[in-house]
Amino acid sequence: MNILFVVSHRGNWSLDLVGVDVVPAAAYLDDPAFRTRASTQVFNLCDSYDYQSAGYYVSLLAQARGHDPLPDIKAIEALRTPDPQQMLPATLLPVIDAAFAAIDPAVGAVTVHGYFGRAVDHRFARLCELLFNWIKTPLLQATFEPEKGRWQLRHLGAMPAAGLPPQHVPLVIDAAAACLQAHHVRHREPSAVVPSVAILCGATDADQPSNPAALQKFVEAAQDLGMRAEIITPADVARLTEFDGLFMRDTTAIDHYTYRLARAAAHAGLVVIDDADSIIKCNNKVYLSELLQQHGIPAPKSLHVDRRHLGAVTPALGLPCILKQPDGAFSNGVVKVESEAELEVSAAALLAHSERILAQAYLPTAFDWRIGIIDRQPLFACKYYMAHGHWQIIKHERDDRWYEGATEAVALCDVPPQVLAMALRAAGLIGDGFYGVDLKQVGDSCTIIEINDNPNVDAGNEDAILEGDLYRQVMQVFRDRIEARKRHAARRA
């Protein structure tokens, strides 16, 4: 096992530890040698895990490379939660009560420090172990405060490596060597009555992935299968535990309530499509580029670059080329540049929001294939044509209006076999949720453009071939998974 301690700057970690390579974040992100390392565990000790910072990308790309990052992106997002008490697994509550049983509430806030699950203060040994199993952050500090007779978790944070007290270094070394891997969560027991699914859509989001007619068809399909489905909005999230499943029909993003809801619903034991892992993997184009490259899946020639490496874009990709904001959606944050001057201006605008952006070779085609896949099986196929007079499917106007090209549904039996095979292979890297794989086909060659979680299903477009059967197939996946969870719960009982 290769062990990497990745730090913001080499000087942040002054000790040479046996069996550990200390690597600056810039080297881990940029050096091709790290992309091909097998059997690697990455301890991300960067100074900041802020969204799209260098520390954020260390964990994101470590996951794409098949490395084992601590913390991973799910843990980083949990650290950013304003009210971590609401995210706590139920198994931690009695452990917190026991740890603080002998501590006088009059002392006020208490901060607990844990290194790789080992507590500095032995009174919190079990608590730090379970916190680490849950949040997987190497250098963790958690602040608790008494409220109404019970201690509450008020803050979770990562300690910067540069601020590690020297007297704690031996504990860090021992704890890293014995780093625990288990992660236990108590799941909600599925209900014994009619299976139920909440269909979440944005209340006002014009870009939501299903139009009102399609949403109603999902509800009707559930009823056809003996289920109950209800359309909910973000205002209804307190009711999530009334349901057995959560179906995301809202535009998802990592730094967004949809991600937090997906994770909270999974912690509560709901079947979630698409799940938090899929949202992470699909919503960052830098991650997807790295993932496809690692698995040898054809994609446009790409570079993920920061401000220091813009000069490498044109020699590698030529002009015109495409610049992409890592978390852009619905063609937002995607720019075609045709000159060095446009490259400088557009890159500066995108890099103002992210430490890194994706640059890709321009590959013009009349349409993109979209293959809808659920539960690792193809569901529908469409040709998305470019908007008239534009190089993208969607053209955004200056006044916030937009229009899109035509959508042509295609029977799966009429899709070229290599298109289906490539789409299934790419989606398999993400999981077993509901994905839309976008491909370009030139002759017999296929190139993956991106993989979307929560893909569009609009009545009159994607459902033109299957009609109501499309909606029933999606709801059948929910029913099958809910029933499987009930059987598992019955066996445990």
ZADREN-758206 format. One record per residue (C-alpha): residue in one letter; x, y, z. Coordinates in Angstrom, 1 decimal. Each point is the difference from the previous one (the first is absolute). Example, Ala and Ser with C-alpha at 12.3 -4.5 7.8 and 13.67 -1.06 7.14 Angstrom:
# residues 2
node res a c1 12.3 c2 -4.5 c3 7.8
node res s c1 1.4 c2 3.4 c3 -0.7
***
This chain:
# residues 493
node res m c1 0.0 c2 0.0 c3 0.0
node res n c1 1.4 c2 3.4 c3 -1.0
node res i c1 -0.7 c2 2.6 c3 2.6
node res l c1 -0.1 c2 3.7 c3 -0.9
node res f c1 -0.3 c2 2.9 c3 2.3
node res v c1 -1.1 c2 2.9 c3 -2.3
node res v c1 0.6 c2 3.4 c3 1.5
node res s c1 -0.6 c2 3.5 c3 -1.3
node res h c1 3.7 c2 0.8 c3 0.2
node res r c1 3.0 c2 -2.4 c3 0.6
node res g c1 1.0 c2 2.1 c3 3.0
node res n c1 -3.4 c2 -0.7 c3 1.7
node res w c1 1.3 c2 -3.5 c3 1.0
node res s c1 3.6 c2 0.0 c3 1.2
node res l c1 0.3 c2 -3.6 c3 1.1
node res d c1 1.1 c2 -2.9 c3 -2.3
node res l c1 -2.1 c2 -3.0 c3 1.0
node res v c1 1.0 c2 -3.5 c3 -0.9
node res g c1 -2.2 c2 -1.3 c3 -2.8
node res v c1 -1.6 c2 3.3 c3 -0.7
node res d c1 0.6 c2 2.4 c3 -3.0
node res v c1 -0.7 c2 3.6 c3 0.8
node res v c1 -1.3 c2 1.7 c3 -3.2
node res p c1 -1.0 c2 3.6 c3 -0.6
node res a c1 -3.6 c2 0.3 c3 -1.4
node res a c1 1.2 c2 1.6 c3 -3.2
node res a c1 2.2 c2 -3.0 c3 -0.7
node res y c1 -2.7 c2 -2.5 c3 0.7
node res l c1 -2.4 c2 1.8 c3 -2.3
node res d c1 2.4 c2 0.7 c3 -2.8
node res d c1 2.6 c2 -2.7 c3 -0.1
node res p c1 -1.1 c2 -2.8 c3 -2.4
node res a c1 2.0 c2 -2.6 c3 2.1
node res f c1 -2.7 c2 0.2 c3 2.7
node res r c1 -2.8 c2 -0.9 c3 -2.4
node res t c1 1.3 c2 -3.5 c3 -0.6
node res r c1 0.9 c2 -0.9 c3 3.6
node res a c1 -1.9 c2 -3.1 c3 1.1
node res s c1 -1.0 c2 -1.0 c3 3.6
node res t c1 0.4 c2 3.5 c3 1.4
node res q c1 -1.5 c2 1.7 c3 3.1
node res v c1 0.0 c2 3.7 c3 0.0
node res f c1 -0.1 c2 1.9 c3 3.3
node res n c1 -1.2 c2 3.4 c3 -1.1
node res l c1 1.6 c2 2.4 c3 2.5
node res c c1 -0.5 c2 3.2 c3 -2.0
node res d c1 -0.6 c2 3.2 c3 1.8
node res s c1 -3.5 c2 0.5 c3 -1.5
node res y c1 -2.7 c2 -2.3 c3 -1.4
node res d c1 -2.1 c2 2.9 c3 -1.3
node res y c1 -2.1 c2 -0.8 c3 -3.0
node res q c1 2.2 c2 -0.2 c3 -3.1
node res s c1 3.2 c2 0.9 c3 1.9
node res a c1 3.2 c2 -1.9 c3 -0.6
node res g c1 -0.8 c2 -2.1 c3 3.1
node res y c1 -3.5 c2 -0.8 c3 -1.4
node res y c1 1.5 c2 -1.1 c3 -3.3
node res v c1 2.6 c2 -2.3 c3 1.8
node res s c1 -2.9 c2 -2.1 c3 1.4
node res l c1 -2.1 c2 0.2 c3 -3.2
node res l c1 2.8 c2 -1.1 c3 -2.3
node res a c1 1.2 c2 -2.7 c3 2.4
node res q c1 -3.4 c2 -1.6 c3 -0.2
node res a c1 0.1 c2 0.2 c3 -3.8
node res r c1 3.4 c2 -1.6 c3 0.0
node res g c1 -1.2 c2 -2.9 c3 2.1
node res h c1 2.1 c2 1.2 c3 3.0
node res d c1 -1.5 c2 0.0 c3 3.4
node res p c1 -0.3 c2 3.6 c3 1.3
node res l c1 -0.5 c2 1.0 c3 3.5
node res p c1 -2.1 c2 2.0 c3 0.2
node res d c1 -2.0 c2 -0.8 c3 -3.1
node res i c1 -2.4 c2 2.5 c3 -1.6
node res k c1 -3.0 c2 -1.2 c3 2.0
node res a c1 1.9 c2 0.7 c3 3.2
node res i c1 1.2 c2 3.4 c3 -1.3
node res e c1 -3.6 c2 1.0 c3 -0.7
node res a c1 -1.1 c2 -1.2 c3 3.5
node res l c1 2.7 c2 2.2 c3 1.5
node res r c1 -1.7 c2 3.0 c3 -1.7
node res t c1 -3.4 c2 -0.8 c3 1.4
node res p c1 -1.2 c2 2.9 c3 2.1
node res d c1 -1.8 c2 -2.3 c3 2.5
node res p c1 2.0 c2 -3.2 c3 0.3
node res q c1 -2.2 c2 -1.2 c3 2.8
node res q c1 -2.7 c2 -0.7 c3 -2.5
node res m c1 2.4 c2 -2.2 c3 -2.0
node res l c1 1.1 c2 -2.2 c3 2.9
node res p c1 -0.6 c2 -3.7 c3 -0.3
node res a c1 -2.3 c2 -1.2 c3 2.7
node res t c1 2.7 c2 -2.4 c3 1.3
node res l c1 2.1 c2 3.0 c3 1.1
node res l c1 -2.6 c2 1.6 c3 2.3
node res p c1 0.4 c2 -2.3 c3 3.0
node res v c1 3.8 c2 0.1 c3 -0.4
node res i c1 -0.1 c2 3.8 c3 0.3
node res d c1 -2.2 c2 -0.3 c3 3.1
node res a c1 2.5 c2 -2.5 c3 1.6
node res a c1 3.1 c2 2.1 c3 -1.0
node res f c1 -1.4 c2 3.1 c3 1.6
node res a c1 -1.8 c2 -1.6 c3 3.0
node res a c1 2.6 c2 1.1 c3 2.5
node res i c1 0.6 c2 3.5 c3 -1.5
node res d c1 -1.7 c2 2.9 c3 1.7
node res p c1 -2.1 c2 1.9 c3 -2.6
node res a c1 1.1 c2 3.2 c3 1.8
node res v c1 3.3 c2 -0.2 c3 -1.8
node res g c1 -1.7 c2 0.9 c3 -3.3
node res a c1 1.3 c2 -1.0 c3 -3.4
node res v c1 2.4 c2 -3.0 c3 -0.1
node res t c1 2.2 c2 -0.6 c3 -3.1
node res v c1 1.1 c2 -3.6 c3 -0.5
node res h c1 3.1 c2 -0.7 c3 -2.1
node res g c1 0.5 c2 -3.3 c3 -1.8
node res y c1 2.8 c2 -1.2 c3 -2.3
node res f c1 -1.0 c2 -2.8 c3 -2.3
node res g c1 -2.6 c2 -1.1 c3 2.5
node res r c1 2.3 c2 0.3 c3 3.1
node res a c1 -1.0 c2 2.4 c3 2.7
node res v c1 2.4 c2 2.3 c3 1.6
node res d c1 -2.1 c2 -0.1 c3 3.2
node res h c1 -0.6 c2 -3.7 c3 0.9
node res r c1 -3.5 c2 0.9 c3 1.3
node res f c1 -1.1 c2 0.4 c3 -3.6
node res a c1 1.7 c2 -3.1 c3 -1.4
node res r c1 -3.1 c2 -1.8 c3 -1.2
node res l c1 -1.6 c2 3.2 c3 -1.2
node res c c1 3.0 c2 0.9 c3 -2.2
node res e c1 0.1 c2 -3.5 c3 -1.4
node res l c1 -3.6 c2 0.2 c3 -1.1
node res l c1 0.3 c2 3.5 c3 -1.2
node res f c1 2.8 c2 -1.0 c3 -2.2
node res n c1 -1.8 c2 -3.1 c3 -1.3
node res w c1 -2.8 c2 2.4 c3 -1.0
node res i c1 1.8 c2 3.0 c3 -1.3
node res k c1 3.4 c2 -1.4 c3 -1.0
node res t c1 2.0 c2 3.2 c3 0.6
node res p c1 3.6 c2 -0.6 c3 1.1
node res l c1 0.4 c2 3.0 c3 2.3
node res l c1 -3.4 c2 0.8 c3 1.4
node res q c1 -1.3 c2 2.4 c3 2.6
node res a c1 -3.6 c2 -0.2 c3 1.2
node res t c1 -1.6 c2 2.6 c3 2.3
node res f c1 -2.8 c2 -1.0 c3 2.3
node res e c1 -2.3 c2 2.3 c3 2.1
node res p c1 -2.6 c2 -0.9 c3 2.6
node res e c1 -3.6 c2 0.8 c3 -0.8
node res k c1 -3.1 c2 -0.9 c3 1.9
node res g c1 1.8 c2 -2.7 c3 2.0
node res r c1 1.8 c2 -1.7 c3 -3.0
node res w c1 3.3 c2 0.7 c3 -1.8
node res q c1 -0.4 c2 1.0 c3 -3.6
node res l c1 2.5 c2 -0.1 c3 -2.9
node res r c1 0.3 c2 3.7 c3 -1.0
node res h c1 3.1 c2 -0.1 c3 -2.3
node res l c1 2.1 c2 -2.4 c3 -2.0
node res g c1 3.3 c2 1.1 c3 -1.5
node res a c1 3.3 c2 -1.2 c3 -1.3
node res m c1 3.2 c2 1.1 c3 1.7
node res p c1 2.7 c2 1.3 c3 -2.4
node res a c1 3.1 c2 -2.1 c3 -0.1
node res a c1 2.1 c2 3.1 c3 0.6
node res g c1 -1.7 c2 0.6 c3 3.3
node res l c1 0.6 c2 -3.5 c3 1.5
node res p c1 1.5 c2 0.2 c3 3.5
node res p c1 3.5 c2 -1.7 c3 0.0
node res q c1 -0.9 c2 -2.0 c3 3.1
node res h c1 -2.8 c2 -1.6 c3 -1.9
node res v c1 2.1 c2 -1.4 c3 -2.9
node res p c1 0.6 c2 -3.4 c3 1.6
node res l c1 -3.7 c2 -0.5 c3 0.4
node res v c1 -0.6 c2 1.0 c3 -3.6
node res i c1 2.6 c2 -2.5 c3 -1.2
node res d c1 -1.5 c2 -2.9 c3 2.0
node res a c1 -3.6 c2 0.9 c3 -0.9
node res a c1 0.8 c2 0.2 c3 -3.8
node res a c1 1.6 c2 -3.5 c3 0.1
node res a c1 -3.1 c2 -1.4 c3 1.6
node res c c1 -2.6 c2 2.0 c3 -2.0
node res l c1 -3.4 c2 -1.5 c3 0.2
node res q c1 -2.0 c2 -0.7 c3 -3.2
node res a c1 -3.5 c2 -0.9 c3 1.3
node res h c1 -2.8 c2 2.4 c3 -0.4
node res h c1 -3.2 c2 -1.0 c3 1.7
node res v c1 -3.4 c2 1.7 c3 -0.4
node res r c1 -3.3 c2 -1.1 c3 1.5
node res h c1 -2.6 c2 0.0 c3 -2.7
node res r c1 -3.6 c2 0.8 c3 0.2
node res e c1 -2.3 c2 -3.0 c3 -0.1
node res p c1 -2.2 c2 0.0 c3 -3.1
node res s c1 -3.7 c2 0.3 c3 0.6
node res a c1 -2.2 c2 -3.1 c3 -0.1
node res v c1 -2.7 c2 1.8 c3 -2.0
node res v c1 -0.2 c2 1.1 c3 -3.7
node res p c1 3.4 c2 0.9 c3 -1.3
node res s c1 0.3 c2 3.8 c3 -0.3
node res v c1 2.2 c2 2.3 c3 -2.0
node res a c1 0.6 c2 3.8 c3 0.4
node res i c1 0.7 c2 1.7 c3 -3.4
node res l c1 2.0 c2 3.1 c3 0.7
node res c c1 -0.1 c2 2.9 c3 -2.4
node res g c1 0.9 c2 3.6 c3 0.3
node res a c1 -2.8 c2 2.4 c3 0.6
node res t c1 1.1 c2 2.6 c3 -2.5
node res d c1 3.0 c2 -1.5 c3 -1.9
node res a c1 -0.6 c2 0.4 c3 -3.7
node res d c1 2.8 c2 -2.5 c3 -0.7
node res q c1 -1.5 c2 -2.9 c3 2.1
node res p c1 0.5 c2 -3.3 c3 -1.8
node res s c1 -3.7 c2 -1.0 c3 -0.4
node res n c1 -2.9 c2 2.2 c3 -1.2
node res p c1 -3.3 c2 -0.1 c3 1.9
node res a c1 -1.6 c2 -2.5 c3 -2.3
node res a c1 2.9 c2 -2.4 c3 0.5
node res l c1 -0.1 c2 0.4 c3 3.8
node res q c1 -3.7 c2 -1.0 c3 -0.1
node res k c1 0.8 c2 -3.0 c3 -2.1
node res f c1 2.5 c2 -1.2 c3 2.6
node res v c1 -2.7 c2 0.3 c3 2.6
node res e c1 -2.5 c2 -2.0 c3 -2.1
node res a c1 2.7 c2 -2.6 c3 -0.8
node res a c1 0.5 c2 -0.5 c3 3.7
node res q c1 -3.7 c2 -0.5 c3 0.6
node res d c1 -0.1 c2 -2.5 c3 -2.9
node res l c1 2.6 c2 -2.0 c3 2.0
node res g c1 -1.9 c2 0.1 c3 3.3
node res m c1 2.2 c2 2.8 c3 1.4
node res r c1 -0.6 c2 3.5 c3 1.3
node res a c1 1.9 c2 2.9 c3 -1.5
node res e c1 -0.2 c2 3.6 c3 0.9
node res i c1 1.6 c2 3.1 c3 -1.5
node res i c1 1.8 c2 2.0 c3 2.6
node res t c1 2.0 c2 3.3 c3 0.0
node res p c1 2.9 c2 1.1 c3 2.2
node res a c1 -2.6 c2 1.4 c3 2.4
node res d c1 -1.2 c2 -3.6 c3 0.8
node res v c1 3.4 c2 -1.5 c3 0.9
node res a c1 -1.0 c2 -0.4 c3 3.7
node res r c1 -2.4 c2 -2.7 c3 -1.3
node res l c1 2.7 c2 -2.2 c3 -1.6
node res t c1 -0.2 c2 -2.7 c3 2.6
node res e c1 -3.7 c2 -0.6 c3 -0.9
node res f c1 1.3 c2 -1.7 c3 -3.2
node res d c1 2.0 c2 -3.1 c3 -1.0
node res g c1 1.7 c2 1.6 c3 -3.0
node res l c1 1.2 c2 3.4 c3 -1.3
node res f c1 0.0 c2 0.7 c3 -3.7
node res m c1 2.0 c2 3.1 c3 -1.0
node res r c1 -1.8 c2 2.0 c3 -2.7
node res d c1 1.8 c2 3.1 c3 1.0
node res t c1 3.2 c2 1.5 c3 -1.5
node res t c1 2.7 c2 -1.5 c3 2.2
node res a c1 3.4 c2 1.4 c3 1.1
node res i c1 2.6 c2 -0.8 c3 2.6
node res d c1 -0.1 c2 3.4 c3 1.7
node res h c1 -3.8 c2 -0.1 c3 0.2
node res y c1 -2.9 c2 -1.1 c3 2.1
node res t c1 -0.7 c2 -2.9 c3 -2.5
node res y c1 3.3 c2 -1.7 c3 1.0
node res r c1 -0.7 c2 0.5 c3 3.7
node res l c1 -3.5 c2 -1.4 c3 -0.3
node res a c1 1.3 c2 -3.0 c3 -2.0
node res r c1 2.5 c2 -0.8 c3 2.7
node res a c1 -2.5 c2 0.6 c3 2.9
node res a c1 -2.6 c2 -2.2 c3 -1.7
node res a c1 2.5 c2 -2.8 c3 -0.4
node res h c1 1.0 c2 0.3 c3 3.7
node res a c1 -3.6 c2 -0.3 c3 0.8
node res g c1 -0.3 c2 -3.3 c3 -1.9
node res l c1 -1.8 c2 1.2 c3 -3.1
node res v c1 0.7 c2 -1.3 c3 -3.5
node res v c1 1.4 c2 3.1 c3 -1.8
node res i c1 0.4 c2 0.5 c3 -3.7
node res d c1 2.2 c2 1.7 c3 -0.7
node res d c1 2.1 c2 -0.5 c3 3.1
node res a c1 2.7 c2 2.3 c3 1.4
node res d c1 2.9 c2 -2.0 c3 -1.5
node res s c1 -1.5 c2 0.4 c3 -3.5
node res i c1 -0.5 c2 3.7 c3 0.5
node res i c1 3.6 c2 0.4 c3 1.0
node res k c1 1.3 c2 -2.0 c3 -2.9
node res c c1 -2.2 c2 1.5 c3 -2.7
node res n c1 0.1 c2 3.7 c3 1.1
node res n c1 3.7 c2 0.7 c3 -0.5
node res k c1 1.3 c2 -0.2 c3 -3.5
node res v c1 3.6 c2 -0.1 c3 1.2
node res y c1 -0.8 c2 -3.1 c3 2.0
node res l c1 -1.8 c2 -1.6 c3 -3.0
node res s c1 2.9 c2 0.7 c3 -2.3
node res e c1 2.5 c2 -1.6 c3 2.4
node res l c1 -2.3 c2 -3.0 c3 0.6
node res l c1 -0.5 c2 -0.7 c3 -3.7
node res q c1 3.7 c2 0.3 c3 -0.6
node res q c1 0.8 c2 -2.4 c3 2.8
node res h c1 -2.2 c2 -2.6 c3 -1.6
node res g c1 1.0 c2 0.5 c3 -3.6
node res i c1 -3.4 c2 1.2 c3 -1.1
node res p c1 0.2 c2 2.3 c3 -3.1
node res a c1 -0.7 c2 3.7 c3 0.7
node res p c1 1.0 c2 3.2 c3 -1.6
node res k c1 3.7 c2 0.8 c3 0.6
node res s c1 -0.1 c2 1.9 c3 3.3
node res l c1 2.1 c2 2.0 c3 2.4
node res h c1 -1.0 c2 1.1 c3 3.5
node res v c1 1.9 c2 3.3 c3 0.5
node res d c1 0.5 c2 2.7 c3 2.5
node res r c1 1.3 c2 3.6 c3 -0.6
node res r c1 3.6 c2 -1.2 c3 -0.2
node res h c1 -0.6 c2 -2.4 c3 -2.9
node res l c1 -2.2 c2 1.9 c3 -2.4
node res g c1 2.9 c2 0.2 c3 -2.4
node res a c1 -0.2 c2 -3.8 c3 -0.5
node res v c1 -3.5 c2 0.1 c3 -1.3
node res t c1 0.5 c2 1.2 c3 -3.6
node res p c1 3.1 c2 -2.2 c3 -0.8
node res a c1 -1.8 c2 -3.1 c3 1.3
node res l c1 -3.6 c2 0.6 c3 -1.3
node res g c1 0.3 c2 2.5 c3 -2.7
node res l c1 -2.7 c2 2.6 c3 -0.8
node res p c1 -2.9 c2 0.2 c3 0.2
node res c c1 -0.3 c2 -1.9 c3 3.3
node res i c1 -2.5 c2 -0.2 c3 2.8
node res l c1 0.4 c2 1.3 c3 3.6
node res k c1 -2.3 c2 -1.5 c3 2.6
node res q c1 -0.9 c2 1.1 c3 3.5
node res p c1 0.3 c2 -3.2 c3 2.0
node res d c1 -3.6 c2 0.0 c3 1.4
node res g c1 -1.8 c2 1.7 c3 -2.9
node res a c1 -3.4 c2 -1.4 c3 -1.1
node res f c1 -2.4 c2 0.6 c3 -2.9
node res s c1 2.8 c2 1.4 c3 -2.2
node res n c1 0.8 c2 2.7 c3 2.6
node res g c1 3.7 c2 0.5 c3 0.7
node res v c1 1.0 c2 -1.5 c3 -3.3
node res v c1 1.9 c2 2.3 c3 -2.4
node res k c1 1.4 c2 -0.4 c3 -3.5
node res v c1 3.2 c2 2.1 c3 -0.5
node res e c1 1.5 c2 0.6 c3 -3.4
node res s c1 3.0 c2 2.2 c3 0.9
node res e c1 2.7 c2 0.4 c3 2.7
node res a c1 -1.7 c2 3.2 c3 1.0
node res e c1 -3.4 c2 -1.7 c3 0.5
node res l c1 1.8 c2 -2.8 c3 1.9
node res e c1 1.5 c2 2.4 c3 2.5
node res v c1 -3.2 c2 1.9 c3 0.6
node res s c1 -2.3 c2 -3.0 c3 0.2
node res a c1 2.4 c2 -2.0 c3 2.2
node res a c1 0.4 c2 2.9 c3 2.4
node res a c1 -3.8 c2 0.2 c3 0.4
node res l c1 -0.3 c2 -3.7 c3 0.7
node res l c1 3.0 c2 -0.2 c3 2.3
node res a c1 -1.5 c2 2.7 c3 2.2
node res h c1 -2.4 c2 -2.7 c3 1.2
node res s c1 2.2 c2 -3.2 c3 0.0
node res e c1 3.6 c2 -0.9 c3 0.7
node res r c1 -0.1 c2 -2.0 c3 -3.2
node res i c1 -1.9 c2 -0.1 c3 -3.3
node res l c1 -0.2 c2 -2.5 c3 -2.8
node res a c1 1.3 c2 0.7 c3 -3.5
node res q c1 -1.1 c2 -2.4 c3 -2.7
node res a c1 0.6 c2 -0.4 c3 -3.7
node res y c1 -3.0 c2 1.2 c3 -2.2
node res l c1 -1.8 c2 -2.8 c3 -1.6
node res p c1 -2.9 c2 1.3 c3 -2.3
node res t c1 -2.9 c2 -2.3 c3 -0.8
node res a c1 -3.6 c2 0.7 c3 -1.1
node res f c1 -1.4 c2 -1.8 c3 3.1
node res d c1 1.0 c2 -1.7 c3 3.2
node res w c1 -1.3 c2 -3.4 c3 1.0
node res r c1 -1.6 c2 -0.1 c3 3.4
node res i c1 -0.4 c2 -3.5 c3 1.4
node res g c1 -2.2 c2 -0.3 c3 3.1
node res i c1 1.1 c2 -2.7 c3 2.4
node res i c1 -1.5 c2 -1.3 c3 3.2
node res d c1 1.1 c2 -2.9 c3 2.2
node res r c1 2.8 c2 -0.7 c3 -2.5
node res q c1 -2.5 c2 -0.5 c3 -2.9
node res p c1 -0.8 c2 2.2 c3 -3.0
node res l c1 -3.4 c2 1.8 c3 0.4
node res f c1 -0.3 c2 2.4 c3 -2.9
node res a c1 2.1 c2 1.6 c3 -2.8
node res c c1 -0.2 c2 3.5 c3 -1.6
node res k c1 1.8 c2 2.1 c3 -2.5
node res y c1 0.4 c2 3.5 c3 1.4
node res y c1 0.6 c2 2.4 c3 -3.0
node res m c1 2.0 c2 3.2 c3 0.3
node res a c1 -2.0 c2 3.2 c3 0.5
node res h c1 -0.4 c2 1.8 c3 -3.4
node res g c1 3.1 c2 1.9 c3 -0.9
node res h c1 1.7 c2 -1.0 c3 3.2
node res w c1 2.6 c2 -2.6 c3 0.9
node res q c1 -1.8 c2 -1.3 c3 3.2
node res i c1 -3.3 c2 -1.7 c3 0.6
node res i c1 -1.1 c2 3.0 c3 2.1
node res k c1 0.6 c2 3.6 c3 -1.0
node res h c1 -0.1 c2 2.6 c3 2.8
node res e c1 -0.9 c2 3.6 c3 -0.9
node res r c1 1.2 c2 3.1 c3 1.8
node res d c1 -3.4 c2 0.7 c3 1.5
node res d c1 -0.1 c2 -3.4 c3 1.9
node res r c1 -2.2 c2 -1.5 c3 -2.7
node res w c1 1.1 c2 -3.3 c3 -1.6
node res y c1 -1.0 c2 -2.3 c3 -2.8
node res e c1 1.0 c2 -3.5 c3 -0.9
node res g c1 0.3 c2 -2.3 c3 -3.0
node res a c1 -2.5 c2 -2.7 c3 -1.0
node res t c1 -0.2 c2 -3.3 c3 2.0
node res e c1 -0.6 c2 -3.2 c3 -2.0
node res a c1 -0.7 c2 -3.2 c3 2.0
node res v c1 1.4 c2 -3.1 c3 -1.5
node res a c1 -1.0 c2 -3.6 c3 0.7
node res l c1 2.8 c2 -1.9 c3 1.8
node res c c1 0.0 c2 -2.6 c3 -2.7
node res d c1 1.0 c2 2.7 c3 -2.5
node res v c1 2.9 c2 1.4 c3 2.0
node res p c1 3.4 c2 -1.1 c3 -1.3
node res p c1 1.3 c2 -2.8 c3 2.3
node res q c1 3.3 c2 1.8 c3 0.7
node res v c1 -2.0 c2 3.0 c3 1.3
node res l c1 -1.9 c2 -2.1 c3 2.4
node res a c1 3.0 c2 -1.9 c3 1.1
node res m c1 2.1 c2 3.1 c3 0.6
node res a c1 -2.8 c2 1.7 c3 2.0
node res l c1 -0.5 c2 -3.0 c3 2.2
node res r c1 3.7 c2 -0.3 c3 0.6
node res a c1 0.3 c2 3.7 c3 1.0
node res a c1 -3.1 c2 0.0 c3 2.2
node res g c1 1.3 c2 -3.1 c3 1.8
node res l c1 2.8 c2 2.1 c3 1.4
node res i c1 -2.5 c2 2.1 c3 1.8
node res g c1 -2.4 c2 -2.5 c3 1.6
node res d c1 -3.4 c2 -1.6 c3 -0.5
node res g c1 -2.1 c2 3.2 c3 0.1
node res f c1 -1.7 c2 2.0 c3 -2.8
node res y c1 2.4 c2 1.5 c3 -2.4
node res g c1 0.0 c2 1.8 c3 -3.4
node res v c1 3.2 c2 -0.8 c3 -1.9
node res d c1 0.8 c2 2.5 c3 -2.8
node res l c1 2.1 c2 -1.2 c3 -2.9
node res k c1 1.2 c2 1.2 c3 -3.3
node res q c1 0.3 c2 -2.4 c3 -2.9
node res v c1 2.3 c2 0.5 c3 -2.9
node res g c1 -0.2 c2 -3.0 c3 -2.4
node res d c1 0.4 c2 -3.1 c3 2.1
node res s c1 1.8 c2 1.8 c3 2.9
node res c c1 -1.8 c2 1.2 c3 3.1
node res t c1 1.2 c2 2.7 c3 2.5
node res i c1 -1.4 c2 0.6 c3 3.4
node res i c1 -0.8 c2 3.7 c3 0.6
node res e c1 -1.5 c2 -0.3 c3 3.5
node res i c1 -2.1 c2 -2.1 c3 2.3
node res n c1 -2.9 c2 1.7 c3 1.6
node res d c1 -1.7 c2 -1.1 c3 3.2
node res n c1 -3.7 c2 0.8 c3 0.1
node res p c1 -0.4 c2 0.2 c3 -3.8
node res n c1 -2.8 c2 1.8 c3 -1.9
node res v c1 -3.3 c2 -1.8 c3 -0.4
node res d c1 -2.6 c2 2.3 c3 -1.5
node res a c1 -3.3 c2 -1.1 c3 -1.3
node res g c1 0.0 c2 0.1 c3 -3.7
node res n c1 3.8 c2 -0.3 c3 -0.3
node res e c1 1.8 c2 -2.9 c3 1.7
node res d c1 -3.2 c2 -2.0 c3 0.3
node res a c1 -1.0 c2 0.1 c3 -3.6
node res i c1 0.8 c2 -3.6 c3 -0.6
node res l c1 -0.8 c2 -1.8 c3 3.3
node res e c1 -2.7 c2 2.5 c3 1.1
node res g c1 -1.5 c2 -1.2 c3 3.3
node res d c1 2.3 c2 -3.0 c3 0.2
node res l c1 3.0 c2 2.3 c3 0.6
node res y c1 -1.5 c2 1.4 c3 3.2
node res r c1 -1.1 c2 -3.5 c3 1.1
node res q c1 3.6 c2 -1.4 c3 -0.4
node res v c1 1.4 c2 2.7 c3 2.2
node res m c1 -2.6 c2 -0.5 c3 2.7
node res q c1 0.5 c2 -3.8 c3 -0.2
node res v c1 3.7 c2 0.5 c3 1.0
node res f c1 -1.2 c2 1.9 c3 3.0
node res r c1 -2.5 c2 -2.7 c3 0.9
node res d c1 2.6 c2 -2.8 c3 -0.4
node res r c1 2.5 c2 1.8 c3 2.2
node res i c1 -2.5 c2 0.9 c3 2.7
node res e c1 -1.2 c2 -3.6 c3 0.1
node res a c1 3.5 c2 -1.3 c3 0.2
node res r c1 0.7 c2 2.3 c3 2.9
node res k c1 -3.1 c2 -1.2 c3 1.8
node res r c1 1.1 c2 -3.6 c3 -0.5
node res h c1 3.4 c2 0.8 c3 1.4
node res a c1 -1.6 c2 1.7 c3 3.0
node res a c1 -2.2 c2 -3.0 c3 0.6
node res r c1 3.0 c2 -2.3 c3 0.0
node res r c1 1.8 c2 2.1 c3 2.5
node res a c1 -3.1 c2 0.0 c3 2.3
***
